[in-house]
Amino acid sequence: MAIERGTPRGTPVGWAPPVPRGANSTGRPRVASRRVNRYRAQRVVADVLTYFGLLVALLFFLGPFFWILTTSLKGNEDFFAFPPVWIPADPSLAHYVALFTRSSGARYFTNSLVISTLSMFAALVVSLPTAYAIARWRFGGGFLSTFLLVLRMLPAIALIIPIYIMYKMFGMTNSYLGLVVVYTVLYVPFAVWLLVGFLREFPVEIEEAAMIDGCSRLRALVQVIVPIIAPGMAVVALFAFIATWNEFLFAVVLTGIETKTMMVLVTSFTSGGTDMFYGEASASVVLGVLPAFAVAFVLQRYLVKGLALGGTKG
């Protein structure tokens, strides 16, 4: 057995001289403490920068809406006051009352609500069976779903003239039906593209088990598949409602005085060349934004619930 040089005779193999106490016992804890402090400082700086960026973004996006909201509650003498009146001392709903009485705001608001709601349900009714056919039977292959998405990318300005001529021939201008049809046709490609992804991820075995138990294909679709893909349908409904509510081009071209929407009313205040109706214009903007916020909030709650239930695998 080889013995290392410098090792006293009779010592066991692997023996090493003892290390004096205190030689390395203080250096390592100091290095570890410095690393911990440096990591904590980096975390604090990162958190501060993150919250600062979120605050800036929040002010940037919500600042204009806050100004519009307060302007709708101000009196006429506060519009051009200096220094600016950020929060009115005596908020009033007079501009909202004038909007509904003098500017026919109730009719415009009702038109937007009816058209957006009908378009949302029509998009769901049409897109669900179409997406089901593409997902289950590969109808059209992969080309059809891609082609539908490309159709959605067409600009509305390229379609408005032929649609207007066709509507004029069939007498569908200035009607709820005409707007609901055009909004449904425009939005269905995107809705189908969204739902196809949800349906392809749905286990076919669950649907087949329901059909073995006596369900028809339609009943299995309505009672088994739809509750599980509720998140996808909530997304479709949300986007359909908001897109229809905010649409302006078709609303201003294909409608008459009886069917104009809130977006048309909002722009009518800015194109009049007068500064007499800032309060009513601000009130119309607030009323034009709040329903979309409300629908997004309600559907977001159901969307999160549906994702939690549908994402469970057993």
N, C-alpha and C positions, 0 to 999 in steps of 0.2 A: 504494500500500500504506500503510495507516494505521500510524502509529508512536505508541506509548503515551506519554502525557505523563510527564516526568521521566526518560525513558530517554535516555542519551547518543546523539548522532548516530553513525551507522555501526555500531551494535550489531545483531546478527541478531535476527530475530523469535523470540520465545519465550525470550529470554535472561532469566535471573533472577540477581540478585546472590547470591554464595555465602553459605551459612549458616556462621557462626563455629563452629569445632570446640568440642564440649562443651555447645552450647546445649540440645540435646534428647537427647544420647547417654546421659545418666544418668537422666533422668526416666522414660523408657519401661521400661527394665529393672527399675527399682524397682517400678513399678506391676505389671508382669508377675510379679515375684517375690512381691509381696504377694498377688496372686490365686492363685498356685500354693500358697502357704502356707495361705491361707484354705481352699482346696479340700481340701488334705491334712488340715487340722484337722477339717473337716466330715466327711470320709470316716472318720477315726479315731473321731469321736464317734458316727457312724451305726453303725459296726461294733461299738463297745462296747455301744451300746443294743440292737442286734440280738442279740448273743450273750447279753447279760443277760436279754433277754426270752425267748430260747430256753431258757436255764438255769432261769428261773422256771417256764416251762411244763413243762419236763422234771421238775422237782421236784414240781410240782403233780399231774401225771398218774402218774408212776412212784413217788412217795413212798408212797402207800397200798399199792401192790403190794409194794414193798420191805419195808414193815412187816409185811404178811401173810406174806411169804416168811420173814423172820427169826422171826416168831412161830411158824410151823410147825416151826422147828428148835430152839425154846427148851424148857426144862424147865418144869414147872408152877409152880415157885417164882419164875420170872422174869416171869410175866404181869403181875403188879401190883407189881413192884419199883420202888422210888423211890431214886435217880433211875432213869429207864427204861433197860432193857438194849437198846441198839440192835442190837448184834451179839452173839449168845451166845458165851460163852467155849468151851463144849463143845457144838457143834451135834450134834443127834441126829435120826435118822429114826424115832424111836419113834412119833410121831404118825401118820406115814404107814403104819407097820406096823399100828397099831391101827385106822386107817381101813379097811384092806383085810381085816383079820381080824374085828374086832368090829362094824364098821358096814357091812359088805358093800359096801365101796367098789369092789371089783373088779367086781361085778355091775353097779353103776350106771355105772361107767366104760365097761365093755364095751357096755352098752345105748346110751349116748350115741355111742360110736364107730361102732357098727353102723348106728344110725338116721341119723346125720349123713352117713355115707359113702353109704348107699343113697339117701338123699334128694338128695345132690349129683349122683350119676349119673342118677337118675331125672329131675331137673330138666334136665340136659343133653340126655338122650335125647328128652324131650318138647318142650323149647323150641326145639331146633335145626330140626326140620322145620316147626314152626309159624312160626318167624321166616322160614324160607326161602320158605314159601308167601306170606307177607305181602310180603316184599321183592321176589320175582321176579314174581309174578302179581297183585300189589296186591290180594290177597284181603281183602275187607272194607273196602278203601279206607284212607284215613287214620283213619277212625273206630274201626276195630277195635283198632289198637295203642294209641290213646288210651284206649279203653274198658278194655282190659286193665290199663293203668297205673292207672286210677281204681279198678279192683277191688282192686288191691294196697293202696290207701290205706284200705280198710275196716278198722276196728279189730277185733282178734281177739275182743274181748269180745262184739261183736255177732254173731259166728258160732258161739261155743262152745256155746250151748244147742241150736240146731237140729242142729249136727254131733253133739253128744253123744246126742241122741234118735235120730238116724239110725244112729249106730254101735251104740247099744244094741239097736235093732231087728235089725240085721244081724249082731250078735255080733262086732263088730270092735274092741271095747274091749280093753285089756290085750294088745295084739299089735303086733309090729313093722310089719306091713302097714298097720294103721290109721294109725299115726303117719307112716309114709313117704308114704302117699297124701295125708293132709291137708297135710303140709309141702310136697309137690310141687305140689299144687293152689294153695297159698297163694303159693309162690315163682315158679311158672311165668310169671305175667303180667310181673313185673319182669325175669325172664330173657329173655323174648321181646322186650320193649321194648329191652333192651340189644343183643341179637343182631341185631335188625332194622337198627339203625344200622350195624353192621359189615358186614352183607350188602349193604346198599344202596351202600356205598362200594367193594365188591369189583367189579373190572372184569368186565363180562359177557363181554367178548371172550375172556378166558382160559378161562372155562367153556365157551363155544361152541367154542373151539379143541380143548379136550379131548373134547368130544362128536363133533367132526368126526373126530378120531383114533380113534374107536371106543368111547369111554366112554359108558356109560349116564348118565342124569341122577343116579341115586343114587351111582354110582361117582365121577362128577365131584364130587359134593358131599363124599364121604368122603375121596377121595384128592387133590383139588385145592383145594377151598374150605376145608375144615377146617384143614389145616396153615397156611394163610395167616391165617385169622381166629382162630388160637390165642390171641391176647391177649384177645379178647372171651370166648372160652370159659373162659379162666383166671379172668377177672373173675366170670363166672357161677358157676363152681365155688367160688371163694373166698367169695363172698357167700352162696351156698347152704349151704355147710358151717358158716360162722360163725353165720348166722341160725338154722339148725337146732340147733346146739350150744348157743346161748344162749337158746333158746325155753323158756319156763316154763309158760305158761297151759295149752296143750294137753297138755303133758307131765304136769302134775299132775292134770288132769281125765280124760284118756282112757287113763291107764295104771293098772296095778295094781302089786303089789309086785314082780312079775317083770320089768316093763319100765320102771320109773322111771329117770330120767336123772340126771346129775350135778347139774344145776341144782336138782332136787327135793331131792337129798341136802344141798346147800349150805344151802337154806332150812330144812331140818329141824333143823339145829343152832341156828339163830337163833330158832326158834319154840318151843323146848323149855322156856324159862324157867329155865335152869340155866347156871352158869358153869363147869361141870366139863369141857367139851369144847372149849375154845378152841383147843387144839392141833389136834384133828381137824378142826374147822371151818376153820381156816387151811389145813390140808393139802388139804382138799376144794376150797377156792377156788383154790389153786395148781394142782392137777390139773385143775380146770375151765377154767383160762385157758391153760395151756401148750399143749394140742393145737391150739387156735385160732391161737396165735402160731406154732406150728410149720407148720401148713398155710399160713398167710399168708406166712411166710418162703419156703417152698418154691415156692409158686405165684407169688410176686413175682419170684423169679429167672427162672422161665420166662416170666413176663409181660414183663419187660424184654427178654429175648431175642427173644420173638415180636414185640414192637413194633419192635425194630431190624431184624428180617428182613422183616416185613410192610410196614414203612413205606418200603422201598426201591422206587423207581420207575425203570424202565428204558425 
